[in-house]
Amino acid sequence: MSALNHGWKMVMFGEVVKNANFVERDPEANGIERIVGLEHIDPENLHIRRWNTIEDGTSFTRKFVPGQTLFGKRRAYQRKVAYAEFEGICSGDILTFEPKDNKVLLPELLPFICQSNAFLDHALGTSAGSLSPRTSWKALKDFQFPLPPLDEQKRIAEILWAADEAAEAYESVLLNIERAIDVYSDKCFLLHEARKKKPNIPSGWKIGFLNEISKIDPSMPKGLPDELEVSFVPMESVNEGGGISKCETKKLGDVRKGYTYFEENDVLFAKITPCMENGKGAIAESLKNSRAMGSTEYYVFRAIKPEDTQFIYYLTMSGVFRMSGTM
């Protein structure tokens, strides 16, 4: 183990952090309006953007306050950590951390400690249960980490929050671009006209069907060997807004049954809600041996003419097309 920097020291998480665990049994009477469940905390994002209101009703009693760090103890691999910027009630599957002494550990640094790979690895390693593995405060308080002196904590926290602010601004720009593309693509494809008995479309256009320009869910060719290495693309590997973020390599024999087959340049479309509404889809590219297996919740479109691949992708990514799938 390498020597620590001057002034730094190894500490146990439970030495400097407490699990506040405040209880509030009548939030409405005490002016608390927001209810936060695990589903409201986005992976790898410290900001809570969604919540239920007290009018929706709740059985939760755990209270959190501004400045606390919220940590999702169930399925810790989802990396759900948030920094509370308002008061509310949260699920029992969310732990509420705060420093024991703000002169020893800054509240602003705590969420980044909980976001660290080391902390999350410890949480995963101490989780129990097969379907919904959970870690516990008893296990987490034994996590060891190097704690810098307070002035160094301030410097690190300022840098990390500045980086977070830049990332949030970037995400906002991307969201606005995606919205603009969505509106523009809907207008370009004239999908709103396709439903009309007398569509108003330009000369030379016609109302067509996807199966006229693509093969839908094409079958796997016969005779592919079990030893063939292919890409494996589960639903979580397909991004909202388009693209594949990561995929594994597996032997075809291990994934031949129970998954969907597709090939290089096929278009993937998530047919399950809410993935469909959220814009999960992709053009399959850079596949191992040009072949892949993935979720059974994909529709696969293979362009009859290769030059139509991009057209099919943007068509299926358009808002009107996706909304038609929910009706």
C-alpha positions as CSV (number, residue, x, y, z in Angstrom):
1,M,0.0,0.0,0.0
2,S,1.5,3.4,-1.0
3,A,2.2,6.0,1.6
4,L,-0.5,8.7,2.1
5,N,0.1,12.3,1.3
6,H,1.0,14.6,4.2
7,G,-2.0,15.3,6.4
8,W,-4.1,12.5,5.0
9,K,-5.2,9.5,7.1
10,M,-7.1,6.2,6.7
11,V,-10.5,6.2,8.3
12,M,-13.5,3.9,8.5
13,F,-16.6,5.3,6.9
14,G,-18.5,4.9,10.1
15,E,-15.9,7.0,12.0
16,V,-16.7,10.1,10.1
17,V,-20.2,9.5,8.7
18,K,-23.5,8.7,10.3
19,N,-26.6,7.2,8.8
20,A,-29.1,9.9,9.9
21,N,-32.3,7.8,9.6
22,F,-34.6,10.6,10.6
23,V,-38.3,9.5,10.9
24,E,-41.2,11.6,9.8
25,R,-44.7,10.0,10.2
26,D,-46.8,13.0,9.3
27,P,-45.0,14.8,6.5
28,E,-48.0,16.7,5.3
29,A,-48.6,18.3,8.7
30,N,-45.0,19.3,8.8
31,G,-44.9,20.9,5.4
32,I,-42.9,18.2,3.5
33,E,-44.1,17.9,-0.1
34,R,-41.7,15.7,-2.0
35,I,-41.4,11.9,-1.9
36,V,-38.3,10.3,-3.4
37,G,-38.1,6.6,-4.4
38,L,-35.1,4.7,-5.9
39,E,-36.7,5.2,-9.3
40,H,-36.3,8.9,-9.0
41,I,-32.5,8.8,-8.6
42,D,-30.7,8.5,-11.9
43,P,-27.5,6.4,-12.0
44,E,-24.3,8.3,-11.8
45,N,-26.2,11.7,-11.4
46,L,-26.1,13.5,-8.1
47,H,-29.2,15.6,-8.8
48,I,-32.7,14.6,-8.0
49,R,-34.9,15.8,-10.9
50,R,-38.1,13.8,-10.3
51,W,-40.2,13.0,-7.3
52,N,-43.8,12.2,-6.2
53,T,-45.8,14.6,-4.1
54,I,-47.5,14.0,-0.8
55,E,-50.8,14.0,-2.5
56,D,-49.8,10.8,-4.2
57,G,-49.7,9.1,-0.8
58,T,-46.8,7.2,0.7
59,S,-45.9,4.6,3.2
60,F,-42.3,5.9,3.5
61,T,-41.2,7.5,6.8
62,R,-37.5,8.2,6.3
63,K,-36.8,11.9,6.1
64,F,-33.9,13.6,4.4
65,V,-32.7,17.2,4.6
66,P,-30.6,19.4,2.4
67,G,-26.9,18.6,2.5
68,Q,-27.3,14.9,3.1
69,T,-26.1,12.2,0.7
70,L,-28.7,9.7,-0.4
71,F,-27.4,6.2,-1.3
72,G,-29.5,3.4,-2.9
73,K,-28.6,0.3,-0.9
74,R,-30.7,-2.0,-3.2
75,R,-29.0,-3.1,-6.3
76,A,-25.9,-1.0,-5.6
77,Y,-24.6,-1.8,-9.1
78,Q,-27.0,0.8,-10.4
79,R,-24.8,3.4,-8.8
80,K,-27.6,5.5,-7.4
81,V,-26.2,8.3,-5.3
82,A,-27.7,11.8,-4.9
83,Y,-27.0,15.0,-3.0
84,A,-30.1,16.4,-1.3
85,E,-30.9,20.0,-2.3
86,F,-34.3,20.0,-0.6
87,E,-36.2,18.3,2.2
88,G,-38.3,15.2,1.6
89,I,-39.3,11.7,2.5
90,C,-37.5,8.8,0.9
91,S,-37.7,5.0,0.4
92,G,-36.4,2.7,3.1
93,D,-34.0,1.4,0.4
94,I,-32.3,4.8,0.5
95,L,-29.7,5.5,3.2
96,T,-29.3,9.1,4.4
97,F,-25.6,10.0,5.1
98,E,-24.2,13.1,6.7
99,P,-20.8,13.9,8.3
100,K,-20.5,13.4,12.1
101,D,-18.5,16.6,12.2
102,N,-18.4,19.1,9.3
103,K,-14.9,20.2,10.5
104,V,-13.6,16.7,9.8
105,L,-15.5,15.8,6.6
106,L,-17.2,18.3,4.3
107,P,-20.8,17.4,3.4
108,E,-20.0,18.6,-0.2
109,L,-17.3,15.9,-0.6
110,L,-19.3,13.0,0.8
111,P,-21.4,12.3,-2.3
112,F,-18.3,11.9,-4.4
113,I,-16.8,9.4,-1.9
114,C,-20.0,7.4,-2.2
115,Q,-19.8,7.6,-6.0
116,S,-16.3,6.2,-6.0
117,N,-15.6,2.8,-7.5
118,A,-14.0,1.7,-4.2
119,F,-17.1,2.5,-2.2
120,L,-19.5,1.0,-4.7
121,D,-17.3,-2.2,-5.0
122,H,-17.6,-2.5,-1.2
123,A,-21.3,-2.0,-1.4
124,L,-21.6,-4.7,-4.0
125,G,-19.3,-7.1,-2.1
126,T,-21.4,-6.8,1.0
127,S,-24.8,-7.1,-0.7
128,A,-27.0,-10.1,0.0
129,G,-30.0,-11.5,-1.9
130,S,-30.4,-12.9,-5.4
131,L,-33.3,-11.0,-7.0
132,S,-32.8,-7.7,-5.1
133,P,-29.4,-7.7,-3.4
134,R,-29.1,-5.1,-0.6
135,T,-26.2,-3.9,1.4
136,S,-26.5,-2.4,4.8
137,W,-25.3,0.5,7.0
138,K,-23.6,-2.1,9.2
139,A,-21.5,-3.3,6.3
140,L,-20.9,0.1,4.7
141,K,-19.6,1.7,7.9
142,D,-16.6,-0.6,7.7
143,F,-15.4,0.8,4.4
144,Q,-11.9,2.3,4.7
145,F,-10.7,5.3,2.7
146,P,-8.1,8.0,2.8
147,L,-9.4,11.2,4.2
148,P,-7.5,14.5,3.2
149,P,-7.2,17.5,5.6
150,L,-10.1,20.0,5.4
151,D,-8.4,22.5,3.2
152,E,-7.6,19.8,0.7
153,Q,-11.2,18.5,0.9
154,K,-12.5,22.0,0.0
155,R,-10.2,22.1,-3.1
156,I,-11.2,18.7,-4.2
157,A,-14.9,19.3,-3.7
158,E,-14.7,22.6,-5.7
159,I,-13.1,20.8,-8.6
160,L,-15.6,18.0,-8.6
161,W,-18.6,20.2,-8.3
162,A,-17.3,22.4,-11.1
163,A,-16.9,19.2,-13.3
164,D,-20.4,18.2,-12.3
165,E,-21.8,21.6,-13.3
166,A,-20.0,21.3,-16.7
167,A,-21.4,17.8,-17.2
168,E,-25.0,19.0,-16.4
169,A,-24.6,21.8,-18.9
170,Y,-23.4,19.4,-21.5
171,E,-26.4,17.0,-20.8
172,S,-28.8,20.0,-21.1
173,V,-27.3,20.9,-24.5
174,L,-27.6,17.3,-25.7
175,L,-31.2,17.1,-24.5
176,N,-32.1,20.2,-26.4
177,I,-30.4,18.8,-29.6
178,E,-32.4,15.5,-29.2
179,R,-35.6,17.5,-28.9
180,A,-34.8,19.5,-31.9
181,I,-34.0,16.4,-33.9
182,D,-37.2,14.8,-32.8
183,V,-39.3,17.7,-33.9
184,Y,-37.5,18.0,-37.2
185,S,-37.6,14.3,-38.0
186,D,-41.4,14.2,-37.3
187,K,-41.8,17.0,-39.8
188,C,-39.4,15.5,-42.4
189,F,-41.1,12.1,-42.3
190,L,-44.6,13.6,-42.4
191,L,-45.8,10.7,-40.2
192,H,-48.7,12.9,-39.0
193,E,-50.0,12.7,-42.5
194,A,-49.7,9.0,-42.9
195,R,-52.6,8.4,-40.6
196,K,-55.0,10.6,-42.6
197,K,-57.5,9.2,-45.1
198,K,-56.3,11.9,-47.5
199,P,-52.7,12.6,-46.6
200,N,-51.2,15.9,-47.8
201,I,-47.8,14.7,-49.1
202,P,-45.4,16.1,-51.8
203,S,-45.6,14.9,-55.4
204,G,-43.6,11.7,-55.8
205,W,-44.2,10.6,-52.2
206,K,-46.4,7.6,-51.2
207,I,-47.6,6.0,-48.1
208,G,-45.6,2.9,-47.4
209,F,-44.8,0.3,-44.8
210,L,-41.6,-0.7,-43.0
211,N,-41.8,-4.2,-44.3
212,E,-41.5,-2.8,-47.9
213,I,-38.0,-1.5,-47.2
214,S,-36.8,-3.8,-44.5
215,K,-36.9,-7.4,-43.2
216,I,-38.4,-7.4,-39.7
217,D,-36.9,-9.7,-37.1
218,P,-34.9,-11.8,-39.7
219,S,-34.0,-15.3,-38.6
220,M,-30.5,-16.5,-37.7
221,P,-28.8,-18.4,-40.5
222,K,-28.6,-22.1,-40.1
223,G,-25.3,-23.8,-39.5
224,L,-23.6,-21.1,-37.4
225,P,-21.2,-23.0,-35.0
226,D,-21.6,-22.7,-31.2
227,E,-17.9,-21.7,-30.9
228,L,-18.5,-18.6,-33.0
229,E,-17.8,-15.4,-31.0
230,V,-20.5,-12.8,-31.2
231,S,-21.4,-9.5,-29.5
232,F,-23.9,-9.6,-26.7
233,V,-26.1,-6.5,-26.3
234,P,-28.5,-6.4,-23.4
235,M,-31.2,-3.7,-23.2
236,E,-29.1,-1.6,-20.8
237,S,-26.3,-1.3,-23.3
238,V,-28.6,0.6,-25.8
239,N,-28.7,4.3,-25.0
240,E,-31.7,6.5,-24.7
241,G,-31.5,8.8,-27.7
242,G,-29.6,6.2,-29.8
243,G,-26.4,4.2,-29.9
244,I,-24.8,1.2,-28.2
245,S,-22.6,2.1,-25.2
246,K,-21.0,-1.2,-24.6
247,C,-21.3,-4.9,-25.4
248,E,-19.7,-8.1,-24.3
249,T,-18.3,-11.0,-26.4
250,K,-19.8,-14.4,-25.9
251,K,-19.8,-17.8,-27.7
252,L,-22.9,-18.2,-29.7
253,G,-23.7,-21.5,-28.0
254,D,-24.0,-19.7,-24.7
255,V,-26.6,-17.2,-25.9
256,R,-28.2,-19.0,-28.9
257,K,-31.5,-19.6,-27.1
258,G,-33.6,-17.0,-25.3
259,Y,-32.1,-14.0,-27.1
260,T,-32.7,-12.0,-30.4
261,Y,-30.3,-12.4,-33.3
262,F,-29.1,-9.5,-35.4
263,E,-26.2,-8.5,-37.7
264,E,-24.0,-5.6,-38.6
265,N,-26.0,-2.5,-39.7
266,D,-29.3,-3.9,-38.5
267,V,-31.5,-1.3,-36.8
268,L,-32.6,-2.1,-33.2
269,F,-35.8,-0.7,-31.8
270,A,-36.8,-1.2,-28.1
271,K,-40.4,-2.5,-28.1
272,I,-40.9,-2.5,-24.3
273,T,-42.1,0.4,-22.2
274,P,-40.6,2.7,-21.0
275,C,-37.5,2.0,-23.1
276,M,-39.5,2.7,-26.3
277,E,-40.8,6.0,-25.2
278,N,-37.4,7.0,-23.9
279,G,-35.8,6.6,-27.3
280,K,-33.8,3.4,-27.0
281,G,-32.6,2.3,-30.4
282,A,-29.4,1.9,-32.5
283,I,-27.7,0.9,-35.7
284,A,-25.7,-2.2,-34.8
285,E,-22.1,-1.5,-35.6
286,S,-18.6,-2.9,-34.9
287,L,-20.1,-6.3,-33.9
288,K,-17.9,-9.3,-33.2
289,N,-17.8,-11.3,-36.5
290,S,-20.6,-8.9,-37.7
291,R,-23.1,-10.8,-35.6
292,A,-24.8,-10.3,-32.2
293,M,-27.4,-11.6,-29.7
294,G,-29.4,-9.3,-27.5
295,S,-32.6,-8.7,-25.6
296,T,-35.8,-10.3,-26.8
297,E,-37.4,-6.9,-26.3
298,Y,-35.8,-5.6,-29.6
299,Y,-37.5,-5.3,-33.0
300,V,-34.8,-5.8,-35.6
301,F,-35.1,-4.1,-39.0
302,R,-32.7,-5.1,-41.8
303,A,-32.7,-2.7,-44.7
304,I,-33.4,-4.5,-48.0
305,K,-31.3,-1.8,-49.7
306,P,-28.3,-0.9,-47.5
307,E,-28.6,2.8,-48.4
308,D,-32.0,2.8,-46.5
309,T,-30.4,1.9,-43.1
310,Q,-30.0,5.5,-41.9
311,F,-33.5,6.3,-43.1
312,I,-35.0,3.4,-41.2
313,Y,-33.0,4.3,-38.0
314,Y,-34.2,7.9,-38.0
315,L,-37.7,6.9,-38.8
316,T,-37.9,4.6,-35.9
317,M,-36.3,7.1,-33.6
318,S,-38.9,9.8,-34.4
319,G,-41.3,10.8,-31.7
320,V,-44.4,10.1,-33.8
321,F,-43.3,6.6,-34.7
322,R,-42.6,5.8,-31.0
323,M,-45.8,7.2,-29.8
324,S,-47.7,5.1,-32.4
325,G,-46.2,2.1,-30.7
326,T,-47.9,2.9,-27.4
327,M,-51.4,3.4,-28.7
